[in-house]
Amino acid sequence: MEKLVFYGFNHQHIPPSFIIHPEKRPRKLDLPVVYHNTPIIDLKDCVDGALDRSATIQQIFKAIEEFGFFQLVNDGVHEELMEEAMEVSKEFFEMPVEDRLSLYCEDPMHPVRVSSSIVYENEEVHYWRDKLRHLCHPVEEFKHLWPSKPTKYREVIAAYSVKVRALALKLLELICEGLGLQPDYFNGELSQMQSILINHYPPSPDPSLTLGLPKHIDPNVITILLQGDSYGFQVLKDGEWIDVKPLPNTHLVVLGHQLQIISNEKLKGVEHRVVSTNVSRTTIAMQIHPSMDCVVEPAKEVIDEGNPAKYRSFTYQEFVDSYLTSVIDTQKSTKPFKILA
């Protein structure tokens, strides 16, 4: 268990295996932190059932084209529920080590697991992150497997999971409309699996030497991130890393590899990373995935003679295996599925 960041380290010194190679290290923290405003989309009309959603769809597509992600307001998830979800998530990582270690598991496909870094056994360098990940759809099927502590964890996360799933499906419906797909294209197998990933980034003794997460694109369809009140999330834009300003009780939406593939790269996910800081940070990522045996391929509606398919058909299990083997490297994980021109 000494591999876990939260176990056995006094956080006064960085173990050598967690020191990032010089060429991949983040900028020094003594440099000015520049927050870049990101697109903020108001979903009120869509949540209220407005018939004309074209303006919102245009905003979403413009945000994706320019930034690869966007933030939401009035998205149908109550602020009180967001606050409660963040509270129980922080409480989980404040519990005694023994309570958390009872959920430790090295199998990345286990329905409920606590672990560290990414895929520890495959990594040359490890990342300054602990995580709790578990499946959460349908809630009734998995809820009894979730942590029993904190006391309110299951109740709060169940409610949050249901609300955020509805939000994710609404966003996918809007994206389908913009792509010319049937509104229910992502219903069924393409959105069957839902997981919650609670990331805990402990304070780093020297944030310039560690990373919470390296550069990557999420493997799934879409991620709804609640990033809390401290910075650390960065995106790669025009060759430069920019800090995304955390906004209170606001969801940040990130497109994953599967949406990029299904749209035949009409929509592209943004490469992002998490830098370490000298303060503790907790985030909640709700991720929508295809079922593991679901066949993924570019949608027929987005390909033609002038825009042929850029990816072959594959099962999501194949993609996940490639993604984990490559330790979430963007190029290596997608290479086996690309059709060479």
C-alpha positions in Angstrom: 0.0 0.0 0.0 3.0 2.3 0.1 2.1 3.2 -3.5 -0.8 5.3 -2.5 -0.1 9.0 -2.2 -2.3 9.3 0.9 -0.7 6.3 2.7 2.7 6.5 4.3 3.8 9.8 2.8 4.1 12.8 5.1 4.0 15.1 2.1 7.2 16.8 3.2 9.2 15.0 0.5 8.3 13.8 -2.9 9.2 10.1 -3.6 11.4 9.9 -6.7 8.8 7.9 -8.6 6.5 10.9 -8.5 8.9 13.4 -9.9 7.9 14.4 -13.5 10.4 14.4 -16.3 11.8 18.0 -16.7 10.2 18.4 -20.2 6.8 17.6 -18.9 6.8 19.7 -15.7 4.2 22.4 -15.2 5.1 26.1 -15.0 6.6 27.4 -11.8 4.0 28.5 -9.2 5.9 31.7 -8.6 4.9 32.9 -12.0 1.7 34.9 -12.3 -1.4 32.6 -12.6 -3.4 33.8 -15.6 -7.1 32.8 -15.6 -8.7 32.6 -19.0 -12.4 33.1 -19.2 -14.1 30.2 -20.9 -17.4 30.0 -22.7 -20.3 30.0 -20.3 -23.6 28.6 -21.7 -27.0 29.3 -20.1 -29.2 26.2 -20.4 -32.3 27.7 -18.8 -34.4 27.7 -22.0 -33.4 24.1 -22.8 -34.1 22.9 -19.3 -37.5 24.7 -19.4 -38.4 22.9 -22.6 -38.0 25.7 -25.2 -38.8 24.5 -28.7 -36.2 26.6 -30.5 -32.8 25.5 -29.2 -30.8 26.7 -32.2 -29.1 29.6 -30.4 -27.9 27.3 -27.5 -26.7 24.7 -30.0 -24.7 27.3 -31.9 -23.1 28.5 -28.6 -22.1 24.9 -27.8 -20.6 24.2 -31.2 -18.7 27.6 -31.1 -17.4 26.8 -27.7 -16.2 23.3 -28.7 -14.6 24.7 -31.9 -12.7 27.5 -30.0 -12.0 25.8 -26.6 -13.0 22.1 -26.7 -15.1 22.5 -23.6 -17.5 25.0 -21.9 -19.1 25.8 -18.5 -22.8 25.7 -17.7 -25.2 27.8 -15.7 -28.9 27.1 -15.0 -28.3 23.5 -16.0 -31.0 21.9 -13.9 -28.8 20.6 -11.1 -29.5 22.6 -7.9 -26.6 24.3 -6.2 -27.4 22.7 -2.9 -27.0 19.3 -4.4 -23.7 20.3 -6.0 -22.5 21.5 -2.6 -23.6 18.4 -0.8 -21.9 16.2 -3.4 -18.6 18.1 -3.0 -19.0 18.0 0.8 -19.3 14.2 1.0 -16.6 13.7 -1.5 -14.2 15.8 0.6 -15.3 14.0 3.7 -14.5 10.6 2.1 -10.8 11.6 1.7 -10.7 13.1 5.2 -11.7 9.7 6.8 -9.1 7.5 8.5 -6.8 5.8 6.0 -8.1 2.4 7.1 -11.6 3.2 6.0 -10.4 4.2 2.5 -8.0 1.3 2.1 -10.8 -1.2 2.5 -11.9 -0.2 -1.0 -8.5 -0.3 -2.5 -8.4 -2.4 -5.7 -5.9 -2.6 -8.6 -8.4 -3.9 -11.2 -9.4 -0.8 -13.3 -12.7 -2.4 -14.3 -13.8 -3.1 -10.7 -17.2 -1.5 -10.1 -16.0 0.3 -6.9 -12.3 1.1 -6.3 -10.0 3.4 -4.5 -6.6 3.8 -6.2 -3.8 6.2 -6.9 -2.3 7.9 -10.0 -3.7 6.3 -13.3 -2.5 2.8 -14.1 0.2 2.4 -11.5 1.7 -0.8 -12.8 2.1 0.6 -16.4 3.6 4.0 -15.5 7.2 5.2 -15.6 6.2 8.1 -13.4 3.3 8.4 -11.0 0.8 11.2 -10.6 0.0 13.1 -7.5 -3.6 12.0 -7.2 -5.9 9.6 -5.3 -9.2 8.6 -6.6 -12.5 6.9 -5.9 -14.3 5.6 -8.9 -17.5 3.6 -9.1 -20.3 2.8 -11.5 -23.6 4.6 -10.8 -26.1 3.6 -13.5 -28.6 2.3 -12.8 -28.3 3.6 -9.3 -30.3 0.7 -7.8 -27.9 -1.8 -9.2 -24.7 -0.3 -7.8 -25.7 1.8 -4.8 -25.2 -1.0 -2.2 -21.6 -1.4 -3.4 -20.7 2.3 -2.8 -18.8 3.5 0.3 -21.0 3.3 3.4 -19.1 6.2 4.9 -19.6 9.1 5.1 -23.1 8.4 6.3 -24.8 10.6 3.6 -22.5 9.5 0.8 -24.9 7.0 -0.9 -28.0 9.2 -0.6 -26.3 12.4 -1.9 -24.3 10.7 -4.7 -27.3 8.8 -5.9 -29.3 12.0 -6.2 -26.4 13.8 -7.9 -25.8 10.9 -10.3 -29.4 10.9 -11.5 -29.5 14.7 -12.0 -26.1 14.8 -13.8 -27.0 11.9 -16.1 -30.2 13.8 -17.2 -28.0 16.8 -17.9 -25.5 14.8 -19.9 -28.2 13.2 -22.0 -29.7 16.6 -22.6 -26.4 17.9 -23.8 -25.9 14.9 -26.1 -29.4 15.5 -27.5 -28.4 19.1 -28.4 -25.1 18.0 -29.9 -27.0 15.4 -32.0 -29.2 18.1 -33.3 -26.2 20.2 -34.3 -24.6 17.2 -36.1 -27.7 16.3 -37.9 -28.2 13.0 -36.0 -31.4 11.7 -34.5 -31.9 13.2 -31.0 -31.8 9.8 -29.4 -28.6 8.7 -31.2 -26.8 8.3 -27.9 -29.6 6.6 -26.1 -29.0 2.9 -25.3 -25.6 1.3 -25.6 -23.7 4.4 -26.4 -24.6 5.9 -23.0 -25.3 2.8 -21.0 -22.4 3.0 -18.6 -22.0 5.9 -16.2 -19.2 6.3 -13.7 -18.3 8.9 -11.1 -14.6 9.7 -10.6 -13.8 11.6 -7.4 -10.3 13.0 -7.7 -8.3 14.1 -4.6 -5.1 16.0 -5.2 -3.1 16.3 -1.9 -0.9 19.4 -1.4 2.4 18.9 -3.1 5.7 19.8 -1.3 6.9 21.2 -4.6 4.2 21.6 -7.2 6.7 22.3 -10.0 7.9 18.7 -9.7 4.6 16.8 -9.7 1.5 16.6 -11.8 -2.0 15.6 -10.8 -2.8 14.2 -14.3 -0.8 14.4 -17.5 -2.0 15.7 -20.9 -4.9 13.6 -22.1 -8.4 13.4 -23.6 -11.0 11.5 -21.7 -11.7 8.0 -23.1 -15.5 8.2 -22.8 -18.3 10.1 -24.6 -18.7 13.2 -22.4 -17.6 14.3 -18.9 -19.4 16.7 -16.6 -16.8 18.1 -14.1 -17.5 19.8 -10.8 -14.1 21.3 -10.1 -14.6 23.0 -6.8 -13.2 26.3 -5.8 -9.5 26.1 -6.5 -7.6 26.1 -9.7 -5.6 23.2 -11.1 -7.4 22.3 -14.3 -5.6 23.4 -17.5 -6.4 23.0 -21.2 -4.0 23.1 -24.2 -5.1 26.0 -26.4 -3.1 27.2 -29.4 0.0 25.4 -28.1 -0.2 27.0 -24.6 -1.5 25.7 -21.3 -4.1 28.0 -19.8 -5.7 27.8 -16.4 -9.5 27.5 -16.2 -10.9 29.7 -13.6 -13.1 27.7 -11.2 -16.6 29.1 -10.9 -18.7 28.3 -7.8 -21.2 25.5 -8.3 -20.7 25.4 -12.1 -20.3 22.3 -14.2 -17.5 22.2 -16.8 -18.2 20.0 -19.9 -15.4 18.1 -21.6 -15.8 16.0 -24.8 -14.2 12.6 -24.8 -12.6 10.4 -27.5 -15.8 8.6 -28.3 -17.7 11.7 -29.2 -14.8 12.9 -31.4 -14.8 9.5 -33.2 -18.6 9.3 -33.6 -18.6 12.8 -35.1 -15.7 11.9 -37.3 -13.7 14.7 -35.8 -16.3 17.4 -36.6 -16.1 17.8 -32.8 -12.8 17.4 -31.0 -12.0 16.8 -27.4 -9.5 19.1 -25.8 -6.2 17.9 -24.3 -6.1 18.8 -20.7 -4.1 18.1 -17.5 -4.2 18.8 -13.8 -1.3 20.7 -12.1 -0.4 20.1 -8.5 -0.7 22.9 -6.0 0.2 23.6 -2.4 -3.4 23.2 -1.2 -5.7 20.2 -1.2 -8.2 19.9 -4.1 -11.1 17.6 -4.8 -13.1 17.4 -8.0 -16.0 15.2 -9.2 -16.1 13.9 -12.7 -19.3 12.3 -14.0 -18.6 10.3 -17.1 -20.9 8.8 -19.7 -19.5 5.7 -21.5 -20.7 3.2 -24.0 -21.3 -0.3 -22.7 -18.1 -2.3 -22.9 -19.3 -4.5 -25.8 -20.9 -1.6 -27.7 -19.6 -1.1 -31.3 -18.3 2.5 -31.8 -17.8 4.0 -35.2 -18.3 7.3 -37.1 -22.0 8.0 -37.5 -23.2 7.3 -41.1 -24.8 10.8 -41.2 -21.4 12.6 -40.8 -19.4 10.7 -43.5 -19.6 10.8 -47.3 -17.3 10.7 -50.2 -15.8 14.1 -49.4 -15.5 13.3 -45.7 -14.7 9.5 -45.4 -14.6 7.7 -42.1 -11.4 8.4 -40.1 -11.8 5.5 -37.7 -12.7 1.9 -38.1 -15.4 0.1 -36.1 -14.3 -1.2 -32.7 -15.8 -2.2 -29.3 -15.4 0.2 -26.4 -13.6 -2.6 -24.5 -10.9 -2.5 -27.3 -10.5 1.2 -26.9 -10.4 1.1 -23.1 -7.7 -1.6 -23.2 -5.6 0.5 -25.6 -6.2 3.6 -23.5 -5.0 2.0 -20.2 -2.1 0.3 -21.8 -0.8 3.6 -23.2 -1.4 5.3 -19.9 -3.9 7.6 -21.5 -1.5 8.9 -24.1 -3.7 10.6 -26.8 -1.8 9.5 -29.9 -1.0 6.0 -28.8 -4.5 5.1 -27.5 -6.2 6.2 -30.8 -3.7 5.0 -33.3 -5.0 1.3 -33.5 -8.4 2.6 -34.6 -7.5 5.3 -37.1 -7.9 4.7 -40.9 -4.8 5.8 -42.7 -5.4 8.2 -45.5 
